[in-house]
Amino acid sequence: MTSSPEDITTRRENAWFRVASYVILVAAGVVGLRFDPPASALVRWTILLLLVGIGMLQIWVPKGGSPLWRRRLQIGLNGAMVAALMFIQPGWTMYPVLFIPPIVQAILLLPLREGVAWVVTFTLVAAMTFAVGINLGEGVVAIFLYGVLYAFIAAFASALTRVDAARRESQRLLGELQDAHEQLQAGALRMEEMAVVEERNRLAREMHDTLGHRLTVAAVQLEAAQRLCPTDAGRATRMVGTVREQVQEALRELRATVATLRTPVEADLHLRSALRRLVDQFEGATGMTVHRVLPEALPELPDAHRMALFRAAQEALTNVQKHAAATQVWLVLSLGEGADAVSLLVSDDGNGVVANGEGGFGLVGLRERADLLGGELHVEPRSGGGTQLSFRLPLGESA
């Protein structure tokens, strides 16, 4: 598919091209009418009308998606009027330069072979006007002179077309690569979540097999103790004691299992996946744009560090949603030099915060988490407006 000059060049470049076309047109007209005046007024007015017609055609440049016949018609009319000027007033004038705009349009708007055919046609027309209007020798000189000029212009326009095609292909490939990358990320996140869900299903089965078994045995023993109460109270009392021990053991197993099951999914995910999931949910709920920077590789973090960083991001995004009245958020997770610390930075372009980050229970809880892990929490105004929360935890020997 061909493109229009506006599609290939920028607005500024296209404006300069139009200005240059009109400068050439005005210069050709001045040279032809003033410095080599026609013999009659009729010829003078004819040349003037042809110049005005060429100027009007330069305003109307068809788009690359317009019908092919319209593009051919515009180029043909432009070239025909230039040829008419050269036949009416032959000689070494500036009129042959007026073939440059239709040559550029022919290369940009038409198939390559057809564009080259137009270039050859314009070259032969220019040479023919010199041969007819002056002599054959001047026509031979003109065919070489203007042939080189028109070929250079056509090659330049063709290079622009190839560069534009390469740019469009690069953009298409980049778009496909970004889509594939997002699909891979979504697939990896789903696989992690499926692994977590599968593990929890296993825990549910274990709870059924252990807790269910103990409670079933306890129910049977209680029924037996109830039957023995009238005849053998001592044995019934011993059976009730045994049931109590089994129930206590079952309660301990239940508390451990429930504590595991009540842990949020993010606690079992990799920190990068958990933060990406959190940000996606935040964007979907608020409509804000979150610019995230998450490292591709992170060291194995302790569970306490991983949960503290996740809670810090969760609290920061919650505060942005409640209080900031922001439109954009930046979330950056980074490692310190030598991987001796991990830092989370969340900032927004909202209303700002109270100095030193004094706030509600959420910030107090984050400060306590940071103190317990030997880290730091800072909440301060952001340069350029808004709020910035910095949460840093030491790793390794510095912890």
N, C-alpha and C positions, 0 to 999 in steps of 0.2 A: 504494500500500500504506500502510495506517495504521500508526501507531507507538503504543507504550504510553507512559504518563507517564514510566516509568523510562528509555525510549529518548531522550526529548526533554530532560528535565531531568537535572541532575547528581544524584548520590546525596545530597548535602547538601540540595539544593533539594527533592528528593522526600521526604526525611525531615522537613523543615520543613513541607511540605504535609500530610503525615500527622499531624504533631503539631497543626497548626492545625485539621485536620478533627476530631480528637478533642477539642480544646479547645472548638470550637464545639458538638460533640455534648454534652459534659459541661455546658457553660453552658446550652444549650437545655433539657437535662433538669432542671437545678437550678431554672431559672426556672419551668418548667412544673410541677414537682412540689412545690417549696417555696413559691414566691411566689404561685402560683395553684393550690393543691392541688385535686385532683379530688374529686368529691362522694362517691365510693365507693371501697372498697379494690379492687374488681374493675377499675375503670377505672385505678387507680393501678398495679396489677400489669400490666395490658395495656400501658400506656405504657412501663413499665420494660422489659418484654420487647421491645417495638418498638425502644427505644433500644439495647438489647444487640444485637438483630439488625442494626441499621444499623451498629453498631461492628464486628461480625464481617464484614459485607460490605466495609467499608473496608479490612480486612486483605487480602481476596481481590480483587485488581485484575487482571483478565485482561491478557495481553500483546497487542501489536498483531498478532502472528501467530496468535492463538487463533481458533477458529471464530467467525463473525459472530454466530451464535445465542447463544453463551455471553456475548459482550459485551452484546448486547441484553438477555439475561436478567438479568445483574448490574445494569445500569442501571435496568431496569424494576422489579426487586424493591426496589432502593434507593428509587426514587421512590414506589413504592406504599406502602412503610412510612412514609415521610415524610408522604404524603397521609393515611394512616390516622391518624397522630398529630394532624394538623391538623383532621380531622373529629371525632375523639374529644374533643379539647380545643380548640375554636375560640377565636379571639380574637387580640389583638395579642401573640403570644408570639414566641419565637425559632425556632419550628419551621420557618418558611419558609426560614430561612438554611440548613437542612440540605439544601436542593436544590442548593447550590453544588457539592459533590463530584460528584454524578451529572451535573451540567451540564458540568463540566470533562471528565469521562470521555467523555460523549457527543460532545463536539467533537473530542477527541483520538483516540478509538477507533473512531468511525463515520464514514461518508461525510458530507461537509459538509451536504448537504440533510437527511439524516436527523438529524444533530446539531441543526440549527436546529429541526427539527420537535419534538424532545424539549424544547428550550428553550421553545418556544411552549406545548407541553403542560403543562410544569411551571408556567408563568406562569398559564395558565387554571385549573389545579387550585388554585393558591394563591388566586386571586381568587374561585373558587367556594366555597372553605371560608369565606372572610370573608362572602360574600353569603349563604350558608346559615346559618352560625353566628351572624352578627350582623345585617347587613341589606344591601340591595343597594348603598346608597351606599358602605359600607365595602368592598364588593367592587370597585367602580369605582376607589376610591382605591388598593386593593391591586394592581389590575392595572397601574396606571401606576407605582406605587412599585417593586414587585418585577419588573415588566417591564423597567424601566431597569436595576435591579441585575443581573438575570440576563443581559440583553443585554451589559452591560459585562463580566461574567465570561466570557461566551461569546466576545466579541471578543478579550479578552486570551488565552484559550486558543487561538483561531484564529490569532492573531499568533504564538504559540509554535510552532504547527504549520508556518506558512509559513517562519519562521526556521530551523526544523529541516530542512525540505525544501531550503531554499537552502544550508544548511551541507552536507548530504549531496551535493547536486549539485556544490558547489565541491570537495569531497573527491574525487568521482568524476572531475571534469575535471582536478584536480591530478594524480591517479594516471595518467590517460591522457597528460597532458603529460609527466610524468616517464618513462613508458614510451617515448613517442615520442622524448624527448631521449636516452635511453639507446640506443635503436635507431639514432638518427642518429650518435651518437658511435661506436657499434660499426661502423656502415657506413663512416664516415670513416676509422676505423683500418684496416678491411679494404681500403679503396681505396688508402691509403698503402702498406700491405704489398704489395698487388698491384703497385703501381708499382715498388716496390723489387725484387720478384721478377722482374718483367718486365725491369728493367734488368740484373739479374744473368744472366738468360737471354741477353740481348744480349751480355754479356761472355763468356759461355760460347761463343756462336757465333763471336765474334771470336777467341777463343783457338783454336777448332778451325780457323778459316780461316787464321790466321797461323802458330801453332805447328805445327798439323798439316801445313800446306804445307811449312814449312821442314824438318821431320823427314822427310817423304816424299822431298823432294829430296836430303837428306843420305843417306838409305838407298840411293837409286839411285846416287849418286856413289861411295859406299863400295863397292858391288858392282862398279862400273866400275873403281875403283882396285884392288880385289882381283884382277880379271882382268888388269890391266896390270902388276902387280908382277913377274911372271916376265920380261916382254919390255921394259917401259919404266918402270923404277923411278923415274926423275926425274919423269915426268908423273904417276905414281901418287902420289908424295910431294906434288906441288903440289895434286892433287885432294884429298888427305887434309887439307892445310892449309885449303883452301876449306871443306871440311866442318866443320872445327873452328871456323872463324869463324861459320858458320851455326848450329852448335850453341850457341856462346856467346851469340849474339844471341837464339836461341830461349829459352835459360835466363833471360836478362834479361826477356824478355816474359813468361815463365812466372812469375817471381817477382812481377812487378808485378800480373799478373792474379790470382794466388793471394792476394796481400796484400789485394786488393780484395774477393775472394770470402770471405775469412776474417773480414772485419770484421762484427761482429754486426749484425743487422737494425736494432737500435735506433740505430746510428750514422748510418743514412740517414734515419731518421724524424725528424719534428719533435720537439723535446724534450718538449712536453706530451704528445704521443701515446706517446712512448717511456716516460715515467714512468707514464702511465695503464696501459700494457701491463705494466710491471714490477709495479705495485701489484696488478693483477688476478691475475697469476701468484702473487704472494706470498700474497694472501688465499686463493686456491685451494689452495695447498700447506700453509698453516699453520692456516687457519680463524680467524685473527685479523681484527679489524676495523681498517681503515686509514681514518682521516678525512683526506681529501685536499683541499687548496686549491690549485688550479692556475689561473693567470691565463688569461683567454680569449685575450689577445693578448700576444705576446712579440716583442721586436725580433729581427732576424736576428743570431743568435749565431755567433761563430767556431766552427769545428769542435772546436778544443781546449777551449773553454769548454763546449760542449754535451756532449762526451764526459766531461769532468771532473765536471760536475753529475750526469750519469747514473751515473757510477761511484760518486760520493759517496752517492747514494740507494741504489744496489745494495749497497754495503758496509754502510751503516747498517741496512738491512733484514736483511741477512745476520747482522749482529751481534745484532739483536733476536731473530732466530729461534734463534740458537745459545746465547746467554748470558742474555737478559733475563728469560725466563719471564714475558713480558707477555701481556696480553689485548687491549690497544688500542694503536694507533700513530697518530701525527699526522704528516702530511707536508705541508709548506707551501712552495711556490715563490713568490717575490715579487721585485718590482723595487724598487730604492731610489728615493729622491726624485730626480726629473729623469732617471730611467732610467740612472743612472751606475754601477749595480752590480746584480748578480743574486744572490739568496741562497736557499739551501735549508736548511730546518729540519726535522729528523726527531727526534721524541721519542716515548717510550713510558712505560708505567706499570709497568715491571718492577722488577728488583732494584737498578739503579743501576750506576755505573761507577767506576773509579779516577780520582782527580782528575787534571786536565789531559789526560785522554783518552789516557794511555799505553797502548798495546795492541799487537796483532800487526802483521804485515806490511801488512795491509790499511789500517789507520789511518796507518801510516808512509808508504805509497804515496800516500794522499790528501793528507797534509801536504806531500809533495814536489810533487804536482800543484798544490796551492794556492800554494806558494812560487814555482814556475815561472811561474805566471800572475799573480803579484802579489796573491794572495788570502789568505784566512785560514781556518783550521780550528779550531773549538773543540768539545771534548767535555766535558760537565760534568753534574752531577746536575740533574735536573728538579725544579722546584718542585712539591711534592705527591708526590714519589717517581718513580723511574725515571731515564732517561737522555735527554739532549738533545744532538744533534749539529748544529752550525751550520757551514755551508760557504758562504763569500762570495767572489765574484769581481768585480773592477772591470770596467767597460765603458767604451768610448770613450776620451776623453783621460785619464781617471784610471787606465787599465789600465797 
